[in-house]
Amino acid sequence: MLLVLPVLLWLGIWQLDRAAQKQDMFDRFGATTQPAGLNDLINKTPEALRYRRVSLKGRYQPDRQFLLEGFSHEGQPGLHVLTPFLLPGNEIVMINRGWLPETRTRDTSPDLSVGEDVRELNGRVVPYPQAGLRLEAEAATQWPRRVVYPTHQDIADALGVQVHPHMIWLNANEADGFVRAWKPSEFGPARHVGYAVQWFGLAVTLILIYIILQFRRRRE
C-alpha cells in the first residue's frame, strides 16, 4: 500500500502536467499574433518561439537539400523535405517544405525542384525534431542527403555554413511545398486527462481494497 499508492498518485499528477503542456502547445499553435521577423529569432531559443508565426525574405538554395526520414502521413511512410533558405547577411535557416511519400528505393531521388528567386515566405518556428535515442548517422556524400533526426549543427556541418537553430514549417498556402498537414501533436490534452483519471481511479481502488481487507481482518 505504502509503496504502490504514491506511485499511482505521481503518475496521475504527471499526466495532468502533460495535459497542461499539451494545452499550452495547442494554444500557441492557435494564437493569431503578428508574424515575427528575422530580428525576432535572434537570441531566442526555438522552444521559446515554438509555433510562432514568422515571415522571412530570402531565396532557396535547392542544390543541397535534406530528406528527413521516419515520418508518416495517413499511415504511409515518407520524408520531410528540408531546404536551405538564404537570408540577408548570408544566414541560413532550414525550411521544412512538407511531407512526400517514400520512394520505391532509397537510391531514387524525388523531384525537389524549387526556384531560386528572391521571395517572402511565411511559416511557423519549430525546434528540430528530437529522437529518444540518437544513433550514429550513415556517411553520405550525395545530394539530396537523407538524415534521421539531425541537429541544426549536423545540418551546418554538412552545408559548411552557420545555420539558425530554428526550423520553419512552411505554411500550407505557400508555393513550392508538399503535404503540410501541420499540427502541434498527434492527440490533445484530453487523452492525458483520461490517463490521469485512470491512475487516480486505481489509487482509489487500492485504498478501498486496503480498507475492506482491514475491516475483514478485524472482524475475524
N, C-alpha and C positions, 0 to 999 in steps of 0.2 A: 504493500500500500504506500509506504513512505518513499519507495524508490520509483514506482511507476507513476503515481499521481503528479508529481512535479514535472515529469517528462511530458505527460499529456497536456498539462496546462501550458507548458512552454511552447509546445507545438501549436496549440491554438492561438497563443499570443503572436507567435512568429507568422502564422498565416494571416492574421489581421494586419500585421505590419506589412506583409507582402501585398495585401489588398490596398492599403494606403499608398504604397509605392506605385502600384498599377494605376490607381485612380489619378495620381499626380501625372503619370505618363500620358494618360488619355486627356487630361485637362490641358497639358502642354500642347498636345497634338491638335486639339480643337481650338486653341487660342487664336484670335484674329488680330494679332499685333502687326504693326508696320514691319515690312521686311527689313532685316538688318543688312548692313553693307560690309565691305571688306574691313574697314576700321573696327567694326564691332567684334570681329573674330580675334583681333589681336589681344593677347594676354588673358583670354578667356578659354577655359577648357571646353572640349566638345560636350562633356556631360552637363556643364552649366548652361550650354546653349542647345541642348538636345531638343529637336523638333522645332526650333526657332526658324521662322521663315527668313529667307535670305535672297538677295538679288545681287548678282555679280556680273561684271563686264570683263570679257576676255575672248579667248579663242581656243578651240580644241586642238590637241596635238594627237592626231589619230595614228601616228606611226608606231607608238609604243603604248598599247593598251593591255589591260589585265582582265582575265576571266576568273571571277571569284566562284569557286566550286562549292558544292554542298547545299544548294538551296532548291527548294521545290515550289511549284505553283499548281494548285488543284491536283495534287498527287503525282505530278510529272516532274522528274528530276531536271535540273537546269543550272544555269550560270547567271551571275550578275556581271554586267559589263562596267568596268571602271575605266574611265577615260581621263587623262590629264587635261586640265584646263589652265591655260597660261593667263595669269592675271597681270595687271600693270606692275611694273617693277620686277618682272621675270619671276614671280612667285607662282607656285603650282598648288592647286587644290584638286583632289580627285572627285570626279562627278560619277555617281552611280546612275547610269542611264537605264537601268531596269533589268528585268529578267528575260532570258530567252531559253528555249529548250536545249537540252544537251544534244550534241551532235552524235551521229552514229558511231564514230570512233573518236578517241581523244586527239588523234592526229589531224582531224578535219577541223578547219577554222571556219566559224560562221562569218557572215558578212557584217562587219562592224564599221563600215564606211560612214564618215561624217565630214562635213565641210570645215575648212579651217578659217572661215571668215570671222571677223570680229562680231560678237553678238552679246546680248544681255540675256542671261538666263535666270530662272527662279527655281528655288527648291527649298529643302529643309536641312538643317545641320543635324548630323548624327555622328556618334563615335564610330570608329572602326569596329566591326563585329568581333566578338571575342569567343574563343572556344574554351571549354572546361579543361581540355588537355591539348597542349600545343605540341605537335610532332615536328620533326626536322623536315624542312621543305626539300622537295626534289630540285636538283640542279637543272636550270633551264637557261637557254640562250636565245631562243627564237621568240618572235612576237606574232600574235598576242600571247602573253605569258599567263599560264594557269597558276593560280595561287589558292591557298587554303588558309583562311583567317590570318592575313598578313597584318602587321602593324604599319603605321604610317612611316616608320623608319625603314621597314623592309621595302616599302614602295620607293622611298627616297634613295635607298642604296641601289635598287635596280635601275632607277632613272638617272642616278648620278647628280641629282639636284635636291634642293631643300623643298620639302613638301609640308603643307599645313597638316596638323593633326586632325582637322575636321574633315569629314566626308559629307558630300552633299547628295541627298536624294533628289533627283530631277523631277520637277512637277509633271503630272500626267498630261498637262496641256502643252508642254514644251515639245518642240520639234526634235527629230533625231534621237528618239528614245525607243525603248522596248516596253514590255509589260511592266507597269508601275502601279501595282495594287498595294501601295504603302499603307501600313497600319502599325500602331505602336506595339502591338503584341498579338499573339495568336488567340488569346482569350482575355477577358476583362477581369476586374476585381471581384465580381460576383462569385466566380469559381473559388477564389481563395477564401471568401467569406463562408462558402459552403464547406470547404475543408476545415475551417476553424470550428464551425458548428459540430462537425463530426468529432473532432478531437475533444471539444468541451463536453459533448454528449457521452463519449467514452469515459471521461473523467467523472461525470455524474453517475454513470452506471457503475463504475468502480466503487464510488462512495456508497451507493445503495447496496451493492453486494457485500461490502465490508460491514455495514450496519446490520443487514439481515443475518449474516454469519455470526456476528457478535451477539445478536438477540437470541438466536437459536442456541448458541453455546451457553448462555446464561440460564436459559430455560432448562436445558439438560442438567 
